């Protein structure tokens, strides 16, 4: 027999588990309720346990993705008489319920809402791009790129993120749409306690336009296409033309050397 203390702990653990399960269901219902079809013949389970009751018999997924087709053909059968399948996804980064729900919205032709801030773009849509590439879902990738381009034309605060995303996806139309958006804001992150050249290497430059690549962090510059960086620099020079001030290249060389030393120092610190 268990002692009263052990019984109490067991009871408490079960109660907390029950509460967590209820809370989980409440959260899950927010984004899987659109995909609970009564005539479903496939249950797609996300890495965090969200169940989507969808269709495979329409031929929808084999057309969308040959990788998905192979998964569905190899999927566990819940009921051999009805032929209903069950697929468990396992990638916690790309295959959680929120991201899968957005993918299904695309496949079922449901309108996507633009991200409200950069965190939503970063946490929901950018992983979704990686997911559609993982499963070779060309139709979803094209749809996402079209949405990104339309959103980039009207975004007030995310223009630079769409510029970066367009470069990473090698979608010239998205890069151009972001650059032509005149509502780009300026960096507000404080660098008051840092030397200016350290800020140049590690952080965005406060007060600079977010579409100015010279103000970007090294991390973001490194994730851009080299071609796009070159084209941006050349386009900037062509637009400035005779209006640009006389450049002291000796001073630039000195500043370049300082920045390089800072960068090497940061690299040495990370490898120690």
Backbone bond lengths (Angstrom), bond angles and torsions (degrees), N, CA, C in turn:
res aa  C-N    CA-C-N  psi(-1)  N-CA   C-N-CA  omega(-1)  CA-C   N-CA-C  phi
1 X - - - 1.470 - - 1.533 110.26 -
2 X 1.328 115.12 146.90 1.453 119.90 177.47 1.522 110.19 -83.71
3 X 1.327 114.89 149.15 1.459 119.50 175.96 1.529 109.32 -71.20
4 X 1.345 118.28 159.42 1.469 121.40 177.88 1.526 112.47 -54.88
5 X 1.346 116.87 -37.30 1.467 120.21 -178.95 1.525 110.81 -65.67
6 X 1.347 116.16 -43.42 1.461 120.07 179.39 1.519 110.74 -65.16
7 X 1.351 116.44 -42.43 1.462 120.36 177.93 1.518 111.60 -60.46
8 X 1.320 115.96 -39.64 1.463 120.29 179.02 1.530 111.17 -64.25
9 X 1.338 114.85 -42.52 1.459 119.26 179.77 1.524 111.57 -65.32
10 X 1.342 115.09 -40.92 1.467 119.23 177.86 1.517 110.96 -63.35
11 X 1.320 116.01 -43.49 1.462 120.39 179.23 1.527 110.84 -62.79
12 X 1.340 115.97 -42.19 1.463 120.75 179.55 1.528 111.03 -63.18
13 X 1.340 115.66 -42.69 1.459 120.49 -179.85 1.521 111.00 -62.42
14 X 1.357 116.13 -42.83 1.459 119.91 179.44 1.518 110.79 -64.85
15 X 1.349 115.79 -40.36 1.455 120.00 -179.88 1.525 110.84 -63.49
16 X 1.345 116.43 -44.87 1.456 120.19 179.07 1.521 111.20 -63.79
17 X 1.343 116.41 -38.21 1.468 119.99 178.30 1.518 110.67 -63.22
18 X 1.335 115.54 -40.95 1.465 120.18 179.25 1.520 110.74 -64.08
19 X 1.349 116.52 -42.57 1.457 120.81 179.54 1.532 110.42 -63.62
20 X 1.339 115.87 -43.77 1.455 119.77 179.60 1.518 111.53 -63.18
21 X 1.341 116.33 -36.82 1.458 119.86 178.97 1.522 111.00 -66.44
22 X 1.339 116.98 -41.23 1.460 121.07 177.83 1.522 110.31 -62.91
23 X 1.361 115.76 -45.82 1.453 119.97 178.97 1.521 110.90 -61.26
24 X 1.340 116.19 -39.88 1.458 120.99 178.92 1.521 111.11 -60.90
25 X 1.340 116.24 -43.45 1.450 120.55 -179.85 1.535 111.00 -63.77
26 X 1.344 116.49 -39.46 1.458 119.88 179.77 1.523 110.75 -63.40
27 X 1.328 116.65 -40.52 1.456 120.36 178.82 1.516 111.01 -68.92
28 X 1.334 115.46 -44.93 1.463 120.90 -178.63 1.521 111.20 -57.62
29 X 1.326 117.56 -41.93 1.451 121.42 -176.16 1.519 113.58 -59.48
30 X 1.327 117.19 -21.94 1.443 120.57 -179.08 1.526 112.21 -65.38
31 X 1.318 118.09 -32.27 1.453 118.20 -175.60 1.520 115.62 -126.41
32 X 1.314 119.09 2.23 1.468 117.34 175.50 1.522 112.45 -112.41
33 X 1.339 116.83 -2.65 1.463 119.41 -174.47 1.535 113.02 -66.18
34 X 1.341 117.60 -23.99 1.464 120.05 178.94 1.527 111.95 -72.37
35 X 1.333 116.90 -17.35 1.459 121.03 -172.34 1.523 110.49 -120.60
36 X 1.334 114.90 60.15 1.464 122.83 176.64 1.525 108.26 -129.89
37 X 1.331 115.94 60.52 1.463 121.25 -173.10 1.528 111.31 -73.36
38 X 1.330 115.39 134.83 1.475 120.62 179.83 1.526 111.98 -64.84
39 X 1.329 116.95 -31.06 1.465 120.19 -179.81 1.523 112.18 -96.32
40 X 1.335 116.21 21.56 1.463 120.83 -179.93 1.522 111.79 -60.97
41 X 1.328 116.41 142.30 1.463 120.45 174.06 1.528 110.83 -123.04
42 X 1.343 116.26 14.01 1.454 120.50 178.48 1.530 109.98 -151.16
43 X 1.322 115.99 131.26 1.465 121.35 173.26 1.523 107.88 -106.67
44 X 1.323 114.99 116.14 1.460 121.79 178.12 1.529 107.25 -101.35
45 X 1.325 116.74 120.28 1.464 121.28 -174.98 1.526 109.20 -109.42
46 X 1.322 116.32 121.68 1.458 121.08 -179.36 1.522 110.34 -72.03
47 X 1.333 115.46 170.55 1.467 120.33 -177.45 1.522 112.54 -63.89
48 X 1.354 117.36 -24.03 1.462 120.46 178.44 1.527 112.57 -101.44
49 X 1.338 116.47 18.76 1.453 120.99 170.17 1.511 117.23 87.89
50 X 1.327 118.72 8.79 1.466 121.12 178.49 1.532 108.99 -79.21
51 X 1.328 116.14 129.72 1.463 120.71 -177.35 1.525 111.03 -101.26
52 X 1.318 115.43 127.13 1.455 122.82 176.90 1.527 108.34 -113.27
53 X 1.313 116.64 117.45 1.474 121.25 -179.29 1.523 107.57 -95.83
54 X 1.333 114.81 100.85 1.458 121.48 -170.10 1.528 110.92 -124.77
55 X 1.344 116.64 -165.71 1.463 121.71 -174.56 1.522 112.01 -116.96
56 X 1.302 115.16 139.04 1.468 119.56 168.30 1.523 110.97 -119.20
57 X 1.320 117.31 -21.74 1.467 120.61 -173.86 1.519 112.36 -71.47
58 X 1.349 117.62 -17.12 1.461 119.85 179.29 1.519 112.15 -72.88
59 X 1.331 116.22 -8.42 1.458 119.65 -175.67 1.515 111.93 78.25
60 X 1.337 115.53 10.71 1.461 120.83 -174.50 1.520 112.50 -65.75
61 X 1.322 116.55 -51.06 1.457 119.69 -174.36 1.529 113.67 -73.86
62 X 1.325 119.80 -37.77 1.468 118.40 175.48 1.527 112.39 -58.63
63 X 1.341 116.41 -34.67 1.460 119.97 178.67 1.520 110.03 -71.51
64 X 1.329 115.36 -41.16 1.457 121.01 -176.84 1.514 111.72 -67.74
65 X 1.340 117.58 -44.02 1.451 120.79 -173.75 1.519 111.71 -149.34
66 X 1.341 117.72 120.27 1.461 119.72 175.24 1.528 112.04 -65.02
67 X 1.333 116.42 -27.58 1.465 119.76 177.89 1.520 109.88 -68.27
68 X 1.337 116.42 -43.81 1.452 120.71 176.18 1.526 111.01 -60.64
69 X 1.314 116.31 -39.27 1.466 119.81 -179.62 1.523 110.69 -57.86
70 X 1.336 116.09 -45.84 1.460 119.85 178.69 1.515 111.90 -62.73
71 X 1.342 116.97 -38.56 1.465 120.81 178.40 1.518 111.07 -64.25
72 X 1.325 115.93 -42.84 1.463 119.74 -177.56 1.525 111.68 -68.43
73 X 1.331 115.62 -37.38 1.461 118.90 179.23 1.521 111.55 -68.07
74 X 1.344 116.33 -29.06 1.460 120.49 -179.69 1.521 112.67 -95.75
75 X 1.334 116.90 2.36 1.461 121.24 -174.78 1.519 113.15 -67.98
76 X 1.334 115.42 154.59 1.459 120.91 177.50 1.523 110.03 -67.13
77 X 1.311 116.21 139.80 1.460 120.80 177.84 1.522 110.22 -93.29
78 X 1.333 116.37 120.98 1.459 120.00 176.84 1.525 110.59 -71.67
79 X 1.317 114.67 -37.00 1.458 119.84 -174.42 1.523 108.06 -145.88
80 X 1.290 117.39 109.24 1.464 120.50 -175.87 1.522 112.57 -65.34
81 X 1.334 117.35 -24.83 1.460 119.67 -179.12 1.523 111.89 -77.66
82 X 1.329 117.26 -32.83 1.462 120.51 -179.25 1.514 112.24 -96.85
83 X 1.326 117.43 -18.37 1.457 120.54 179.72 1.508 114.11 75.19
84 X 1.317 117.79 18.88 1.461 120.50 179.26 1.523 110.31 -76.79
85 X 1.338 115.16 131.59 1.457 120.44 -176.08 1.513 112.58 -102.40
86 X 1.320 114.38 166.41 1.463 121.40 -179.05 1.523 107.92 -145.27
87 X 1.336 116.65 121.14 1.457 122.22 -178.23 1.520 109.40 -121.33
88 X 1.327 116.13 127.89 1.462 121.67 177.71 1.528 109.78 -104.86
89 X 1.334 116.77 122.09 1.456 122.30 175.95 1.527 109.34 -93.07
90 X 1.323 117.81 150.69 1.464 119.59 -170.09 1.528 114.88 -128.95
91 X 1.305 118.47 -10.92 1.470 120.61 -176.48 1.534 109.65 -78.63
92 X 1.327 117.14 106.29 1.463 121.14 -176.31 1.520 112.73 -65.09
93 X 1.317 117.63 -27.65 1.462 121.04 -177.31 1.521 112.32 -78.56
94 X 1.325 117.45 -41.93 1.463 121.49 -172.60 1.522 114.11 -108.97
95 X 1.333 118.27 -19.19 1.471 119.88 -169.74 1.526 112.86 -117.04
96 X 1.343 117.59 30.27 1.460 119.24 175.15 1.517 110.12 -79.27
97 X 1.311 116.27 168.41 1.462 121.39 -172.05 1.506 114.78 -58.37
98 X 1.328 117.80 -41.07 1.457 120.64 -177.60 1.522 111.59 -63.44
99 X 1.333 116.60 -41.71 1.461 119.74 -178.24 1.528 110.52 -73.35
100 X 1.326 117.04 -41.50 1.466 120.31 178.19 1.525 110.75 -60.99
101 X 1.333 117.36 -37.89 1.467 120.29 -179.65 1.525 111.15 -63.49
102 X 1.337 117.80 -36.33 1.466 120.47 178.39 1.528 110.06 -69.56
103 X 1.338 116.32 -40.31 1.470 119.81 176.57 1.525 110.66 -59.38
104 X 1.323 116.96 -43.78 1.465 120.48 -179.77 1.522 111.93 -66.45
105 X 1.318 117.55 -32.44 1.464 120.33 175.88 1.531 110.05 -61.13
106 X 1.326 116.45 -40.34 1.461 120.05 178.57 1.521 110.20 -65.66
107 X 1.334 116.45 -48.20 1.462 121.11 -176.14 1.522 111.68 -64.17
108 X 1.325 117.10 -35.67 1.468 120.95 -179.96 1.529 112.94 -91.05
109 X 1.327 117.88 5.52 1.460 121.12 174.47 1.514 114.92 73.98
110 X 1.334 117.01 30.57 1.462 121.32 178.98 1.531 108.53 -96.31
111 X 1.310 116.99 134.70 1.467 122.35 -175.61 1.523 111.69 -59.53
112 X 1.329 115.41 137.79 1.460 121.29 175.87 1.527 110.18 -92.45
113 X 1.315 115.91 143.95 1.458 121.12 175.90 1.518 109.56 -93.98
114 X 1.341 118.34 137.67 1.468 119.44 177.91 1.523 111.02 -64.58
115 X 1.307 117.86 150.30 1.472 120.17 179.60 1.525 110.78 -64.37
116 X 1.325 115.54 142.99 1.464 120.15 -178.57 1.526 111.90 -82.11
117 X 1.317 117.06 -22.49 1.460 120.93 178.76 1.523 108.98 -155.28
118 X 1.347 115.66 176.59 1.468 119.62 -175.20 1.523 111.93 -68.11
119 X 1.343 117.10 -27.65 1.456 119.27 179.25 1.522 111.13 -66.17
120 X 1.331 116.77 -40.28 1.466 119.60 178.30 1.520 110.55 -66.67
121 X 1.319 116.78 -40.41 1.463 120.16 176.53 1.519 110.35 -61.86
122 X 1.328 116.21 -43.48 1.465 121.96 -176.45 1.526 112.21 -71.71
123 X 1.319 116.94 -40.76 1.469 120.76 -172.89 1.522 114.03 -89.08
124 X 1.332 117.12 -22.40 1.464 119.06 -176.94 1.526 112.85 -113.04
125 X 1.317 117.79 -50.72 1.461 119.24 -172.52 1.530 113.25 -84.15
126 X 1.317 117.58 -37.18 1.465 118.60 179.10 1.531 112.10 -66.29
127 X 1.345 119.83 -41.81 1.472 118.87 173.29 1.526 112.37 -64.36
128 X 1.338 116.19 -31.30 1.463 119.12 179.35 1.525 110.92 -63.90
129 X 1.316 117.10 -36.97 1.466 120.47 176.09 1.522 110.14 -59.15
130 X 1.323 116.55 -44.41 1.468 120.80 178.99 1.527 110.84 -65.06
131 X 1.330 116.47 -35.41 1.470 120.27 179.34 1.526 111.43 -66.29
132 X 1.331 117.61 -45.71 1.471 119.58 -178.43 1.524 110.63 -67.84
133 X 1.342 117.07 -29.84 1.468 118.90 174.89 1.525 110.74 -71.45
134 X 1.328 116.44 -37.82 1.463 121.37 179.29 1.526 111.05 -59.29
135 X 1.337 116.63 -40.42 1.456 121.00 -177.69 1.535 112.93 -100.97
136 X 1.334 116.25 7.74 1.462 121.07 175.98 1.532 110.91 55.93
137 X 1.338 115.89 48.57 1.467 121.37 -179.18 1.523 107.18 -96.37
138 X 1.309 115.67 83.32 1.465 121.60 -172.11 1.520 111.49 -61.90
139 X 1.333 117.11 -42.10 1.464 120.48 -177.10 1.527 111.00 -62.42
140 X 1.328 116.86 -36.96 1.465 120.43 179.25 1.530 110.58 -71.53
141 X 1.328 116.74 -38.09 1.465 119.98 179.15 1.524 110.59 -63.26
142 X 1.329 116.59 -43.35 1.461 120.42 179.52 1.526 110.85 -64.51
143 X 1.323 116.22 -40.68 1.459 119.98 179.28 1.530 110.92 -64.14
144 X 1.322 116.39 -43.20 1.462 120.37 178.74 1.524 111.33 -62.13
145 X 1.319 117.01 -43.86 1.463 120.31 -179.25 1.527 110.91 -63.70
146 X 1.333 117.20 -36.84 1.464 120.86 176.69 1.526 110.36 -64.65
147 X 1.334 116.75 -44.13 1.467 121.05 178.04 1.526 110.87 -62.42
148 X 1.328 117.13 -45.71 1.459 121.18 -179.67 1.534 110.49 -58.50
149 X 1.335 116.33 -41.60 1.465 120.60 -178.50 1.526 110.72 -65.18
150 X 1.327 116.92 -43.67 1.471 120.89 178.69 1.525 110.77 -65.09
151 X 1.328 116.33 -41.67 1.469 120.02 -179.72 1.526 110.78 -68.50
152 X 1.324 117.60 -34.65 1.468 121.18 -179.22 1.522 111.65 -64.48
153 X 1.334 116.92 -28.78 1.464 121.38 -178.57 1.520 112.52 -69.12
154 X 1.335 116.91 -26.19 1.462 120.44 -173.36 1.530 113.71 -119.77
155 X 1.324 117.71 -4.68 1.460 120.67 -177.08 1.528 111.13 -66.56
156 X 1.322 116.16 139.93 1.462 120.74 179.19 1.522 112.57 -96.92
157 X 1.323 117.02 -27.02 1.460 119.58 -173.03 1.529 114.12 -125.14
158 X 1.339 117.52 -10.66 1.458 119.80 -173.35 1.522 113.21 -110.49
159 X 1.319 117.34 13.57 1.464 120.32 -174.72 1.518 112.38 -55.68
160 X 1.320 116.81 -45.15 1.471 120.29 -178.35 1.517 111.82 -65.92
161 X 1.352 116.99 -31.80 1.467 119.64 178.23 1.526 110.42 -68.70
162 X 1.332 116.81 -37.65 1.464 119.90 176.88 1.523 110.43 -69.64
163 X 1.336 117.41 -35.40 1.461 120.35 175.20 1.524 110.35 -60.66
164 X 1.316 116.48 -47.21 1.465 121.33 178.95 1.525 110.76 -63.26
165 X 1.327 116.51 -44.78 1.467 121.29 -178.96 1.523 110.79 -63.32
166 X 1.336 116.49 -41.65 1.464 120.41 178.81 1.515 111.92 -61.89
167 X 1.334 116.33 -37.81 1.458 120.17 178.60 1.521 111.06 -68.91
168 X 1.334 116.38 -42.23 1.461 120.51 179.95 1.528 111.50 -65.22
169 X 1.337 116.34 -33.93 1.469 120.84 179.91 1.522 112.07 -87.03
170 X 1.347 116.32 -6.15 1.461 122.26 -176.35 1.529 111.23 58.84
171 X 1.330 115.56 41.59 1.465 121.39 178.05 1.528 108.18 -108.78
172 X 1.327 115.18 100.86 1.453 120.62 -174.85 1.524 111.85 -62.58
173 X 1.338 116.39 -36.89 1.466 119.30 -177.95 1.526 111.60 -64.35
174 X 1.321 117.09 -32.49 1.459 121.28 178.17 1.527 110.58 -72.24
175 X 1.322 117.10 -41.66 1.465 121.64 177.11 1.529 110.24 -60.25
176 X 1.335 116.36 -45.69 1.466 121.40 -178.60 1.528 110.88 -65.11
177 X 1.342 116.91 -42.07 1.461 120.44 179.51 1.522 111.47 -61.25
178 X 1.334 116.31 -39.84 1.461 120.08 179.20 1.520 111.25 -67.60
179 X 1.339 116.92 -43.50 1.457 120.58 -177.98 1.530 111.87 -66.94
180 X 1.329 117.29 -31.32 1.463 120.60 -178.40 1.526 113.31 -82.41
181 X 1.326 116.65 -4.95 1.464 120.18 179.03 1.531 108.83 -79.89
182 X 1.326 115.76 113.66 1.462 120.09 -175.33 1.523 114.00 -82.30
183 X 1.330 117.43 3.28 1.466 119.32 -177.33 1.525 112.56 -95.91
184 X 1.329 116.87 12.12 1.467 119.60 -179.34 1.526 110.72 -56.88
185 X 1.313 116.01 138.94 1.462 121.04 -177.50 1.522 110.74 -93.35
186 X 1.330 116.57 -172.02 1.457 121.36 177.86 1.516 109.57 -114.16
187 X 1.338 115.40 156.46 1.459 120.20 178.50 1.522 109.78 -67.42
188 X 1.326 115.12 134.01 1.457 120.07 179.99 1.523 113.00 -111.11
189 X 1.327 117.58 -7.76 1.464 120.48 -179.12 1.523 110.12 -60.98
190 X 1.307 115.72 130.19 1.461 120.37 -175.13 1.523 112.03 -74.07
191 X 1.327 115.95 136.17 1.468 121.27 173.35 1.528 109.43 -125.93
192 X 1.345 116.08 23.34 1.472 120.83 -174.03 1.524 112.59 -61.06
193 X 1.319 117.34 -31.77 1.461 120.17 -176.08 1.524 113.42 -95.29
194 X 1.324 116.06 14.13 1.458 120.00 -177.97 1.520 110.02 -122.96
195 X 1.309 115.43 149.66 1.461 118.51 171.13 1.526 108.67 -65.74
196 X 1.314 115.88 145.07 1.458 120.07 -173.52 1.527 112.02 -57.81
197 X 1.322 117.16 -42.56 1.463 118.09 -176.86 1.524 111.86 -71.50
198 X 1.355 117.84 -27.11 1.462 119.59 172.99 1.515 110.08 -66.57
199 X 1.333 114.98 -40.66 1.465 119.54 178.27 1.520 110.88 -62.27
200 X 1.331 116.39 -37.02 1.458 120.23 179.56 1.525 111.24 -62.21
201 X 1.319 116.00 -37.96 1.461 119.71 -177.41 1.527 111.38 -77.02
202 X 1.332 117.43 -43.10 1.458 120.88 -168.14 1.527 115.22 -101.75
203 X 1.346 117.43 -29.95 1.455 119.95 -169.10 1.526 111.33 -130.88
204 X 1.339 114.91 169.34 1.461 119.83 170.34 1.525 108.98 -71.21
205 X 1.318 117.32 154.13 1.459 121.20 -177.42 1.521 109.67 -93.28
206 X 1.301 116.14 119.45 1.460 122.32 -178.10 1.528 111.00 -57.49
207 X 1.341 115.43 132.76 1.457 120.92 175.92 1.508 114.89 89.87
208 X 1.338 118.02 -13.95 1.462 120.78 179.56 1.529 110.55 -82.94
209 X 1.324 115.38 150.45 1.456 120.91 176.34 1.532 109.83 -60.98
210 X 1.326 116.93 137.40 1.468 120.43 -175.74 1.529 112.97 -68.30
211 X 1.333 117.76 -15.34 1.463 120.06 177.71 1.529 112.48 -90.87
212 X 1.315 117.13 -0.24 1.460 121.33 176.35 1.525 108.75 -83.09
213 X 1.322 117.11 107.31 1.459 120.46 -176.03 1.523 112.57 -61.00
214 X 1.315 117.23 -26.73 1.466 119.99 179.10 1.527 111.77 -67.09
215 X 1.339 116.96 -14.97 1.467 120.58 179.72 1.523 112.39 -97.18
216 X 1.319 116.62 -2.51 1.468 120.23 -176.03 1.522 111.50 -78.01
217 X 1.328 114.19 160.19 1.457 119.60 174.05 1.530 109.90 -73.53
218 X 1.315 115.32 155.65 1.467 120.66 179.94 1.531 110.99 -60.49
219 X 1.324 116.32 -37.14 1.457 121.07 -179.80 1.524 111.20 -57.96
220 X 1.334 116.87 -45.38 1.460 120.27 -178.54 1.529 111.48 -71.95
221 X 1.324 116.81 -39.24 1.464 119.59 178.19 1.521 110.35 -59.98
222 X 1.324 117.20 -41.65 1.457 120.97 -178.50 1.529 112.74 -65.94
223 X 1.323 116.84 -22.97 1.468 119.60 -178.94 1.525 112.27 -91.49
224 X 1.336 117.19 0.67 1.465 121.16 178.34 1.518 111.54 -88.82
225 X 1.319 115.00 157.58 1.457 120.81 173.47 1.523 109.74 -68.45
226 X 1.338 116.38 134.88 1.465 120.76 177.49 1.519 111.33 -59.60
227 X 1.322 116.63 -38.23 1.470 120.95 178.62 1.526 110.66 -60.85
228 X 1.323 117.02 -42.94 1.462 119.98 -178.51 1.518 111.50 -68.41
229 X 1.326 117.24 -36.15 1.467 119.78 176.33 1.532 109.84 -63.16
230 X 1.336 116.75 -45.60 1.463 121.13 178.45 1.526 110.90 -60.42
231 X 1.338 117.44 -47.65 1.463 121.13 -177.86 1.523 111.74 -63.24
232 X 1.356 115.91 -37.60 1.473 119.52 178.42 1.530 109.77 -64.36
233 X 1.334 117.25 -45.59 1.467 120.73 -179.61 1.525 111.33 -62.99
234 X 1.327 116.70 -43.67 1.468 120.14 -178.74 1.526 110.76 -68.06
235 X 1.332 116.97 -41.30 1.467 120.55 178.71 1.527 110.97 -63.14
236 X 1.319 116.86 -40.06 1.464 121.17 178.80 1.529 110.65 -62.21
237 X 1.316 116.50 -45.01 1.464 119.89 179.74 1.524 110.95 -63.74
238 X 1.335 116.91 -40.96 1.462 120.46 -179.10 1.528 111.49 -65.97
239 X 1.332 116.28 -37.68 1.464 120.04 -179.69 1.526 110.99 -71.32
240 X 1.315 117.40 -42.06 1.467 120.85 -179.99 1.529 111.31 -65.82
241 X 1.327 116.25 -41.44 1.459 120.79 176.59 1.514 112.85 51.93
242 X 1.329 115.53 -132.93 1.473 120.98 -177.68 1.526 112.35 -73.93
243 X 1.337 116.65 -10.21 1.465 119.84 -177.44 1.519 112.28 -76.42
244 X 1.349 116.94 -18.18 1.462 118.58 -176.89 1.529 110.62 -72.22
245 X 1.310 117.17 144.21 1.470 120.33 -178.86 1.529 111.01 -68.90
246 X 1.323 114.73 162.22 1.456 119.58 177.94 1.530 109.14 -66.12
247 X 1.314 115.73 132.63 1.465 120.43 -173.42 1.517 110.66 -99.12
248 X 1.308 115.56 132.07 1.467 121.65 175.84 1.526 107.72 -92.99
249 X 1.344 115.97 95.41 1.464 119.59 -175.28 1.529 112.44 -70.22
250 X 1.319 117.23 -25.05 1.461 119.63 175.14 1.527 110.00 -64.91
251 X 1.355 115.75 -42.83 1.465 120.22 177.58 1.525 110.65 -65.10
252 X 1.332 116.21 -37.13 1.459 119.76 177.35 1.522 110.03 -64.06
253 X 1.331 116.56 -41.56 1.456 119.79 178.51 1.522 111.89 -61.73
254 X 1.336 116.73 -39.65 1.462 120.89 178.49 1.528 110.70 -65.64
255 X 1.347 115.94 -44.48 1.466 119.85 179.53 1.527 110.57 -66.55
256 X 1.331 116.09 -37.17 1.465 121.14 177.45 1.524 110.15 -59.32
257 X 1.309 116.11 -44.17 1.460 120.77 179.94 1.525 111.16 -62.32
258 X 1.334 116.80 -42.01 1.462 120.65 179.13 1.531 110.96 -63.82
259 X 1.312 115.37 -43.89 1.468 119.96 179.33 1.527 110.74 -63.29
260 X 1.325 116.08 -41.27 1.465 120.63 179.23 1.518 110.77 -62.24
261 X 1.327 116.94 -41.38 1.463 120.52 177.89 1.526 111.36 -64.17
262 X 1.338 115.56 -40.81 1.465 119.52 177.16 1.522 110.91 -62.08
263 X 1.310 114.94 -43.52 1.458 120.18 -179.07 1.523 110.78 -63.43
264 X 1.312 116.95 -43.63 1.460 120.83 178.66 1.523 111.32 -64.31
265 X 1.331 116.20 -36.26 1.467 120.17 177.93 1.519 110.72 -64.50
266 X 1.339 116.09 -42.10 1.463 120.05 178.81 1.522 110.83 -64.71
267 X 1.342 116.36 -38.84 1.471 120.84 179.12 1.519 110.46 -65.04
268 X 1.341 116.46 -41.51 1.470 120.44 178.79 1.523 111.51 -62.52
269 X 1.357 116.15 -38.19 1.466 119.98 -179.57 1.521 111.70 -65.16
270 X 1.331 116.34 -38.86 1.471 120.25 -177.74 1.522 112.21 -73.70
271 X 1.348 117.04 -23.17 1.466 119.57 -178.65 1.517 112.32 -93.18
272 X 1.335 117.21 -12.22 1.482 119.72 179.17 1.521 111.06 -69.62
